[in-house]
Amino acid sequence: MLIRRSLAQVFSYLFGSLARVFTTLTEVNDKVILYGFLAGLVLNVVLALQMLMYWNAPASKSTTEHKLTPAGKREIREPAERAAEKVKAQASGAEKKGSPSTRRRG
């Protein structure tokens, strides 16, 4: 249902921009306005062509669906013991990250 509505909207935008170009050609003698409406028409044509090209395309095989928690986020919890070990290692400087420490010693 939603896809049909979006298809109708895309083609409504396309015909609306086509009408703007026609009206500008017949009523207004300003090229800048015409070029702006022509750019919008071209983009709407591209969008409509993409809708038609990918209408019946199968979903990607590598796409997977993930269920989320009710809050909308995955819940990741680390055991309290490991978290405490990390804090101790960072405080003592035992954990090496590849760059020299800027802490003064001595």
N, C-alpha and C positions, 0 to 999 in steps of 0.2 A: 504494500500500500504506500509506504513511504517513498519507495523508488519511483512509483508512478507519479507521485506528486512532484518529486524533484525533476523528473523528465518533463512534466508540464511546465514547471518553472523555467527550466533551461530554454525550452522552445519559446516561452513567452518573452524571456529576455532577448532572445534572438530576433523575434519578430518586432519587438519594441525598438530595438536598436536599428533594425532595418527601416522602420517607420521614421525614426529620427533622422536617418541619413536622407531619406526621400524628402521629408519636410524641409530639411536644411538646403537641399539642392533646389527645391522649388521656391522657397520663401526668402532665404537669407543668402546674401552674396559674400559671406565671410568664409574664407578658406580655412582659417584656424579652427573655427567651430566644426567645420566639415571634417577636417583631419582628426579631431578628437573623437567625433562620433564614428568615423571609419575605423579607428583603432579599437573602439569598443565593439564594433560589429565583428571585426576580425577575431577578437578574443572570444566573443560569444559563439562564433562559428567553430572555433577550435574546441570549445567546451562541448558543443552539440555533437561534433564529430567523435569526440572521445566517448561520449555517452552511447552513441550508436555502435562504435567499434567494440566496446567492452561490455555491451549489454548482456550477452550470453556467454561471456568468457568464464571458464571454470576457475575456481579458487586455487590459489597456489598450494602445492603439496607441502611446502615447508611451513605454511601458516598453521599455527596451533592455537587453540583457545585455552585461556587460563581463567579459572574461577578465582575471584577475589573474595576477601573477607567482607562482611557487611559494611565495614567502614570504607571499603574501596582500596585497601592497601594490604599487601602481603605482610604477614606477621613473621618477623625474624627475631628470634631471641637467642641470646648467647648465655651459656651457663654462667652463674655468678662467680664460680671459681676461676674460670678462664678470664673473665673480665678483671678480677682482682689481680691475677698473674700479669696481665698486660700492663696494668697501672704500676705495679711494682717494677717491671722491666723497664718501663719508660722513665720512671723516677731515678732508677739506678744507672741508667745509660747503657744497660746490657743489650738493648735492642738496637742493632745497627741498621741504618736506612740507606747507607751508601754515600752519604755526604758527611763531612766532618762536623763535629759539634762546635757551636760558637760559645759554649759555656766556658767561663773562666775557671781555671783550676789553680789552686795554690795559695 
